[in-house]
Amino acid sequence: PGDLDLPGTADPEPGPEGRETGSSPAGEPSTLKAARDELERRMVLGALLRYSGNVSAAAQELDISRPSLHDLMNRHRIDPEDFRSMGRKKKG
């Protein structure tokens, strides 16, 4: 996670036999997969928020296909309907 330069990441403390414990003091993701998932979720949420749940516009901003964005929303249990009542961002 520290390699991703996420705020608050710290090197995990060594556990028994010099192995890492898998936890960080700030409660940040302790594995690369967890950090990647968290960043992915934040980016999807941000794009959907900016485009009021418009999946096509959010996918275009994220530079992925609509089906890929739907896969990500399913994986992270994100419903675009939750963003539909919010103001729209103007394109351009």
N, CA, C and O of each residue as an XYZ file, in Angstrom:
368
protein
N       0.807     -1.218      0.000
C       0.000      0.000      0.000
C       0.843      1.272      0.000
O       0.462      2.266     -0.619
N       1.979      1.252      0.685
C       2.843      2.428      0.701
C       3.355      2.787     -0.670
O       3.613      3.958     -0.949
N       3.507      1.793     -1.537
C       3.969      2.047     -2.898
C       2.952      2.816     -3.721
O       3.306      3.419     -4.734
N       1.687      2.804     -3.300
C       0.645      3.533     -4.020
C       0.545      4.985     -3.575
O      -0.256      5.747     -4.116
N       1.347      5.366     -2.603
C       1.339      6.725     -2.060
C      -0.034      7.152     -1.551
O      -0.439      8.303     -1.717
N      -0.742      6.216     -0.931
C      -2.026      6.558     -0.335
C      -1.761      7.284      0.973
O      -0.828      6.930      1.693
N      -2.568      8.295      1.296
C      -2.332      9.031      2.530
C      -2.459      8.127      3.742
O      -3.356      7.287      3.810
N      -1.569      8.301      4.686
C      -1.638      7.576      5.942
C      -1.103      6.163      5.894
O      -1.231      5.435      6.878
N      -0.510      5.746      4.790
C       0.024      4.391      4.750
C       1.342      4.346      5.496
O       2.141      5.281      5.461
N       1.534      3.262      6.149
C       2.776      3.065      6.893
C       3.205      1.626      6.708
O       2.382      0.756      6.421
N       4.486      1.377      6.870
C       4.970      0.010      6.784
C       4.414     -0.773      7.964
O       4.465     -0.303      9.101
N       3.875     -1.981      7.698
C       3.362     -2.786      8.806
C       4.489     -3.156      9.758
O       5.648     -3.274      9.362
N       4.123     -3.336     11.017
C       5.118     -3.723     12.006
C       5.411     -5.200     11.868
O       4.508     -5.990     11.593
N       6.675     -5.587     12.056
C       6.993     -7.010     11.951
C       6.345     -7.799     13.069
O       6.291     -7.350     14.214
N       5.852     -8.980     12.726
C       5.250     -9.870     13.708
C       6.256    -10.930     14.117
O       7.462    -10.749     13.945
N       5.757    -12.049     14.664
C       6.648    -13.133     15.064
C       7.477    -13.622     13.882
O       6.992    -13.647     12.751
N       8.687    -14.001     14.131
C       9.604    -14.523     13.120
C       9.869    -13.518     12.002
O      10.206    -13.912     10.886
N       9.721    -12.237     12.286
C      10.021    -11.199     11.316
C       8.971    -10.998     10.248
O       9.178    -10.191      9.342
N       7.851    -11.699     10.317
C       6.788    -11.527      9.322
C       5.951    -10.312      9.671
O       5.858     -9.908     10.830
N       5.342     -9.738      8.636
C       4.486     -8.577      8.860
C       3.163     -9.022      9.459
O       2.685    -10.122      9.179
N       2.571     -8.161     10.289
C       1.320     -8.498     10.947
C       0.125     -8.305     10.029
O      -0.933     -8.885     10.274
N       0.266     -7.506      8.978
C      -0.854     -7.276      8.064
C      -1.760     -6.145      8.493
O      -2.807     -5.929      7.883
N      -1.379     -5.416      9.534
C      -2.188     -4.276      9.961
C      -1.315     -3.037      9.976
O      -0.098     -3.105     10.146
N      -1.974     -1.904      9.794
C      -1.230     -0.658      9.850
C      -1.810      0.199     10.972
O      -2.991      0.083     11.300
N      -0.990      1.046     11.550
C      -1.443      1.846     12.692
C      -2.636      2.745     12.373
O      -3.471      2.978     13.246
N      -2.734      3.248     11.162
C      -3.812      4.178     10.824
C      -5.060      3.469     10.323
O      -6.009      4.134      9.909
N      -5.090      2.132     10.345
C      -6.250      1.413      9.867
C      -6.336      1.382      8.350
O      -7.391      1.082      7.792
N      -5.252      1.687      7.692
C      -5.210      1.662      6.236
C      -5.153      0.223      5.748
O      -4.826     -0.681      6.516
N      -5.470      0.005      4.471
C      -5.389     -1.359      3.933
C      -4.007     -1.953      4.170
O      -2.992     -1.267      4.048
N      -3.986     -3.242      4.512
C      -2.722     -3.856      4.881
C      -2.115     -4.706      3.768
O      -1.009     -5.225      3.917
N      -2.826     -4.850      2.667
C      -2.281     -5.606      1.542
C      -2.452     -4.786      0.276
O      -3.251     -3.850      0.229
N      -1.702     -5.144     -0.738
C      -1.828     -4.456     -2.011
C      -3.235     -4.632     -2.577
O      -3.803     -3.685     -3.122
N      -3.798     -5.822     -2.457
C      -5.151     -6.059     -2.957
C      -6.163     -5.178     -2.233
O      -7.044     -4.595     -2.866
N      -6.045     -5.080     -0.920
C      -6.974     -4.248     -0.154
C      -6.830     -2.776     -0.531
O      -7.829     -2.066     -0.640
N      -5.599     -2.313     -0.731
C      -5.366     -0.924     -1.126
C      -5.939     -0.670     -2.521
O      -6.563      0.364     -2.760
N      -5.728     -1.603     -3.429
C      -6.244     -1.470     -4.795
C      -7.771     -1.432     -4.779
O      -8.383     -0.611     -5.461
N      -8.384     -2.325     -3.996
C      -9.843     -2.355     -3.897
C     -10.395     -1.047     -3.339
O     -11.395     -0.525     -3.830
N      -9.730     -0.523     -2.305
C     -10.188      0.732     -1.698
C     -10.084      1.893     -2.677
O     -11.008      2.699     -2.784
N      -8.977      1.982     -3.384
C      -8.799      3.054     -4.368
C      -9.819      2.919     -5.494
O     -10.412      3.908     -5.924
N     -10.017      1.704     -5.964
C     -10.987      1.436     -7.020
C     -12.382      1.879     -6.581
O     -13.096      2.536     -7.338
N     -12.762      1.519     -5.365
C     -14.082      1.881     -4.833
C     -14.238      3.397     -4.742
O     -15.271      3.942     -5.129
N     -13.213      4.075     -4.231
C     -13.282      5.539     -4.112
C     -13.402      6.210     -5.479
O     -14.147      7.178     -5.635
N     -12.673      5.699     -6.463
C     -12.728      6.298     -7.790
C     -14.093      6.097     -8.433
O     -14.619      7.015     -9.061
N     -14.677      4.908     -8.285
C     -16.015      4.639     -8.833
C     -17.040      5.520     -8.137
O     -17.878      6.133     -8.799
N     -16.988      5.593     -6.820
C     -17.930      6.443     -6.082
C     -17.806      7.903     -6.502
O     -18.813      8.582     -6.703
N     -16.574      8.386     -6.634
C     -16.362      9.779     -7.032
C     -16.918     10.083     -8.406
O     -17.558     11.115     -8.603
N     -16.680      9.192     -9.364
C     -17.179      9.411    -10.724
C     -18.700      9.378    -10.746
O     -19.325     10.215    -11.398
N     -19.299      8.437    -10.052
C     -20.765      8.368    -10.013
C     -21.346      9.592     -9.312
O     -22.404     10.083     -9.705
N     -20.683     10.076     -8.305
C     -21.137     11.281     -7.606
C     -21.082     12.485     -8.537
O     -22.034     13.263     -8.605
N     -19.975     12.640     -9.252
C     -19.824     13.778    -10.152
C     -20.830     13.759    -11.299
O     -21.217     14.815    -11.801
N     -21.254     12.568    -11.716
C     -22.176     12.459    -12.851
C     -23.555     11.971    -12.437
O     -24.288     11.422    -13.260
N     -23.915     12.160    -11.188
C     -25.252     11.855    -10.673
C     -25.729     10.462    -11.050
O     -26.891     10.274    -11.409
N     -24.836      9.492    -10.968
C     -25.214      8.121    -11.245
C     -25.250      7.748    -12.715
O     -25.661      6.639    -13.057
N     -24.832      8.648    -13.590
C     -24.803      8.353    -15.028
C     -23.621      7.415    -15.296
O     -22.461      7.829    -15.290
N     -23.948      6.152    -15.529
C     -22.925      5.122    -15.670
C     -22.061      5.359    -16.902
O     -20.845      5.175    -16.853
N     -22.681      5.764    -18.004
C     -21.914      6.002    -19.238
C     -20.885      7.109    -19.053
O     -19.733      6.972    -19.465
N     -21.309      8.210    -18.430
C     -20.386      9.333    -18.215
C     -19.290      8.964    -17.217
O     -18.129      9.333    -17.397
N     -19.659      8.236    -16.169
C     -18.665      7.823    -15.173
C     -17.646      6.874    -15.800
O     -16.447      6.992    -15.547
N     -18.118      5.940    -16.611
C     -17.208      5.005    -17.285
C     -16.267      5.747    -18.216
O     -15.079      5.433    -18.292
N     -16.799      6.730    -18.920
C     -15.962      7.508    -19.838
C     -14.879      8.257    -19.055
O     -13.721      8.277    -19.473
N     -15.239      8.867    -17.934
C     -14.245      9.574    -17.120
C     -13.170      8.617    -16.608
O     -11.989      8.963    -16.580
N     -13.574      7.426    -16.208
C     -12.635      6.438    -15.669
C     -11.868      5.711    -16.769
O     -10.963      4.927    -16.486
N     -12.229      5.972    -18.013
C     -11.587      5.360    -19.180
C     -11.715      3.838    -19.158
O     -10.756      3.112    -19.422
N     -12.936      3.372    -18.834
C     -13.260      1.956    -18.884
C     -14.602      1.796    -19.586
O     -15.330      2.772    -19.765
N     -14.928      0.582    -19.981
C     -16.203      0.333    -20.649
C     -17.339      0.317    -19.624
O     -17.116      0.142    -18.426
N     -18.558      0.504    -20.125
C     -19.721      0.433    -19.238
C     -19.824     -0.933    -18.562
O     -20.071     -0.996    -17.358
N     -19.639     -2.047    -19.318
C     -19.706     -3.349    -18.642
C     -18.647     -3.503    -17.543
O     -18.907     -4.123    -16.511
N     -17.460     -2.942    -17.765
C     -16.419     -3.001    -16.726
C     -16.844     -2.219    -15.490
O     -16.618     -2.660    -14.363
N     -17.459     -1.063    -15.701
C     -17.928     -0.270    -14.568
C     -19.048     -1.009    -13.833
O     -19.096     -0.995    -12.603
N     -19.941     -1.648    -14.574
C     -20.994     -2.438    -13.921
C     -20.389     -3.564    -13.088
O     -20.864     -3.842    -11.987
N     -19.352     -4.211    -13.601
C     -18.669     -5.257    -12.838
C     -18.097     -4.690    -11.536
O     -18.228     -5.299    -10.474
N     -17.461     -3.517    -11.631
C     -16.887     -2.879    -10.440
C     -17.977     -2.492     -9.447
O     -17.814     -2.676     -8.241
N     -19.088     -1.955     -9.952
C     -20.178     -1.569     -9.054
C     -20.747     -2.796     -8.353
O     -21.062     -2.737     -7.164
N     -20.884     -3.908     -9.074
C     -21.373     -5.136     -8.442
C     -20.391     -5.636     -7.388
O     -20.799     -6.031     -6.296
N     -19.092     -5.621     -7.713
C     -18.072     -6.102     -6.782
C     -18.070     -5.286     -5.488
O     -17.889     -5.832     -4.400
N     -18.273     -3.976     -5.620
C     -18.213     -3.086     -4.452
C     -19.590     -2.757     -3.890
O     -19.720     -1.926     -2.991
N     -20.617     -3.415     -4.427
C     -22.000     -3.215     -3.971
C     -22.399     -1.738     -4.017
O     -22.887     -1.175     -3.037
N     -22.177     -1.135     -5.179
C     -22.515      0.270     -5.387
C     -23.715      0.334     -6.324
O     -23.710     -0.279     -7.392
N     -24.737      1.073     -5.924
C     -25.943      1.234     -6.733
C     -25.964      2.646     -7.311
O     -26.033      3.615     -6.555
N     -25.907      2.781     -8.645
C     -25.894      4.125     -9.235
C     -27.160      4.923     -8.936
O     -27.149      6.151     -9.012
N     -28.242      4.239     -8.598
C     -29.488      4.941     -8.264
C     -29.307      5.821     -7.028
O     -30.014      6.816     -6.864
N     -28.374      5.462     -6.169
C     -28.124      6.258     -4.965
C     -27.591      7.648     -5.294
O     -27.595      8.530     -4.435
N     -27.136      7.855     -6.522
C     -26.514      9.124     -6.928
C     -27.400      9.929     -7.872
O     -27.044     11.052     -8.231
N     -28.530      9.393     -8.279
C     -29.350     10.013     -9.322
C     -29.983     11.336     -8.906
O     -30.238     12.178     -9.767
N     -30.242     11.545     -7.646
C     -30.904     12.783     -7.214
C     -29.941     13.946     -7.033
O     -30.365     15.054     -6.704
N     -28.658     13.710     -7.243
C     -27.659     14.754     -7.037
C     -27.463     15.555     -8.330
O     -27.791     15.079     -9.417
N     -26.931     16.762     -8.205
C     -26.728     17.644     -9.359
C     -25.782     17.066    -10.387
O     -24.866     16.323    -10.035
N     -25.981     17.385    -11.627
C     -25.159     16.891    -12.733
C     -23.960     17.783    -12.993
O     -24.034     19.001    -12.831
N     -22.867     17.180    -13.390
C     -21.679     17.909    -13.807
C     -21.808     18.175    -15.300
O     -22.199     17.296    -16.067
N     -21.481     19.380    -15.695
C     -21.530     19.714    -17.110
C     -20.304     19.152    -17.816
O     -19.187     19.233    -17.305
N     -20.524     18.588    -18.980
C     -19.419     18.082    -19.783
C     -18.773     19.237    -20.516
O     -19.401     20.255    -20.805
N     -17.487     19.044    -20.810
C     -16.846     20.046    -21.647
C     -15.720     20.683    -21.039
O     -15.096     21.550    -21.652
